[in-house]
Each structure stands twice: as C-alpha cells, then as structure tokens.
C-alpha cells in the first residue's frame, strides 16, 4: 500500500493509505483503492488541489 497526501482547496490536508488512486468514469471524484480493489476513500475532484504520493511501502520493501 502507498500513502497519498491530499491537499484541499480550503487548506486542509489529509493522508490516505491505498494501493492506487483513479478517477471515476465521469471524472467527478477520485477513488482510493486497496490491494483487493475495494474503495477505501472517495474524494470530490472539485475540492482537490493536489494528490502526492509520499511513501510507497511495497516499492520500499522490494528495494531493501
């Protein structure tokens, strides 16, 4: 799982642990998914300034 850091347009920031992030079909929200494809968080696109991958735990373990 990776750790994403989301910055919102109101200045708030939030970490989300997920295997990947994708947009839904109409592009109105981000979906954060775990390793089994289950949704762990929904975030409306209109409120997001940035999504930054801060730590990829799986890649770190492989590289060690």
Kinemage of the C-alpha trace (Angstrom):
@kinemage 1
@onewidth
@group {chain A} dominant
@subgroup {mainchain}
@vectorlist {calphas} color= white
{ca unk a 1} P 0.000 0.000 0.000
{ca unk a 2} L 1.069 3.552 -0.679
{ca unk a 3} L 0.449 6.687 1.329
{ca unk a 4} L -1.086 9.633 -0.531
{ca unk a 5} L -1.214 13.173 0.852
{ca unk a 6} L -4.239 15.175 -0.336
{ca unk a 7} L -4.364 18.975 -0.187
{ca unk a 8} L -7.845 20.506 -0.420
{ca unk a 9} L -8.907 23.929 -1.697
{ca unk a 10} L -9.867 25.044 1.833
{ca unk a 11} L -6.297 24.476 3.104
{ca unk a 12} L -6.970 21.185 4.861
{ca unk a 13} L -4.632 18.255 4.290
{ca unk a 14} L -5.254 14.528 4.747
{ca unk a 15} L -3.244 11.329 4.359
{ca unk a 16} L -4.840 8.276 2.713
{ca unk a 17} L -3.342 4.778 2.622
{ca unk a 18} L -4.277 2.975 -0.594
{ca unk a 19} L -2.784 0.707 -3.244
{ca unk a 20} L -3.791 3.079 -6.053
{ca unk a 21} L -5.899 6.094 -6.927
{ca unk a 22} L -8.094 6.557 -10.009
{ca unk a 23} L -10.894 8.805 -11.229
{ca unk a 24} L -14.419 7.526 -11.744
{ca unk a 25} L -15.910 7.340 -15.253
{ca unk a 26} L -17.302 10.894 -15.343
{ca unk a 27} L -14.206 12.383 -13.685
{ca unk a 28} L -16.085 13.897 -10.733
{ca unk a 29} L -14.275 12.048 -7.932
{ca unk a 30} L -11.077 10.265 -7.028
{ca unk a 31} L -11.345 6.727 -5.735
{ca unk a 32} L -8.634 5.344 -3.500
{ca unk a 33} L -8.476 1.546 -3.664
{ca unk a 34} L -6.833 -1.107 -1.521
{ca unk a 35} L -4.875 -4.062 -2.917
{ca unk a 36} L -8.085 -6.045 -3.497
{ca unk a 37} L -9.764 -3.256 -5.497
{ca unk a 38} L -12.069 -2.202 -2.646
{ca unk a 39} L -12.689 1.519 -2.307
{ca unk a 40} L -11.206 2.974 0.889
{ca unk a 41} L -11.992 6.649 0.171
{ca unk a 42} L -13.928 8.897 -2.211
{ca unk a 43} L -12.775 12.481 -2.772
{ca unk a 44} L -14.636 15.006 -4.975
{ca unk a 45} L -12.288 16.295 -7.708
{ca unk a 46} L -13.557 19.858 -7.382
{ca unk a 47} L -12.181 20.153 -3.808
{ca unk a 48} L -8.658 18.827 -4.507
{ca unk a 49} L -5.597 20.980 -5.182
{ca unk a 50} L -3.094 18.105 -5.196
{ca unk a 51} L -2.561 14.425 -4.500
{ca unk a 52} L 1.036 13.489 -3.744
{ca unk a 53} L 2.422 10.001 -3.332
{ca unk a 54} L 4.522 10.363 -0.176
{ca unk a 55} L 5.515 6.768 0.507
{ca unk a 56} L 5.174 3.564 -1.468
{ca unk a 57} L 5.607 0.839 1.144
{ca unk a 58} L 5.614 -2.043 -1.387
{ca unk a 59} L 8.320 -0.459 -3.551
{ca unk a 60} L 10.384 0.352 -0.474
{ca unk a 61} L 10.221 -3.269 0.722
{ca unk a 62} L 11.282 -4.585 -2.700
{ca unk a 63} L 14.180 -2.129 -2.915
{ca unk a 64} L 15.613 -3.030 0.517
